[in-house]
Amino acid sequence: MIHVANATLGTTYKIKSMLFDNAMVMHRLHALGFTEGSEIKVRQKSLFKGPCTLDINGQHVCIRNCDACKIMLEQVHE
């Protein structure tokens, strides 16, 4: 398993777990569709630990690198 910040651009992954201590961040991400088993694709990663742009449930979402490091992924084999 890897986290979003280390994921390869354009590859499809499944969310395996989300390890957030902050309940508000977890609630907000759940509202945006970040749930275990959801498919996700990394579109863009910024330099110097900047935000990541992700495709999830047909929408583009940008999250902080520190939050991306807490979302564990598993690659989907097509």
N, C-alpha and C positions, 0 to 999 in steps of 0.2 A: 504494500500500500504506500502511496505517496500523498503529499498534500498539494493543494491547488497551486501554491507558489512554485512548486517544482515540476508541475505538469507540462507536457509537451503541447505546443500550440497546435490547434486544429484536431487534436485527438479526442475521441469521445470517451468519457469516464462515467462511472456510477458513484454516487456518494455512498460511502460505507459508514462513516460516523462524523459527528460534529462535536468538538470538544471545547465548548464555550463555557466560561465561568459566569459571564454576564448574561443574565436572563433576558434583558431587553434586546441585546443583539441577536440572541437565539430566536426570540419571538419575531423580530423583524425579518430575519432570514427565512423563517418558516412561512411567514406571510408572503414572501416573494417566491416561494416554491422550493426552497432548499430543504428537502427532506431526504431521509435515507432511502436509497433506491432510485432517486431521480437521476436522469442523465444530464450531464453537463459537458460543455466544451469550452476550453480556454481560447479566447479570440486574441487577446493582447495582454502583454505583461510590460509594465513600465520599468525603466531603469532605476537603480538605486533604491530598491525595495518600495517602489511606488505601487499604485493600485493595479488590480487585475480586472480585465473586462471579460465577462463570461456569458455564454449562451445557456439559458436554462428555461425550459417550458416556452420556447418561442420568444423570449425577451432577452435583451442585453442588460446585464447588471454589472456594475463596477463596485468592487469591494476593496478595502484596505488590505495591504500585504499581511499585516499582523492577524487579520481575520482569515485570510486565505490559508495561512499556515495551520489553522485549527480545523480545516475541513479535509478529512481523509478520503482518498479516492481509490478506485480499482478500475483498471482499464477494461473497456468493453471489447470483447473479441467478436469481430464481425465476420 
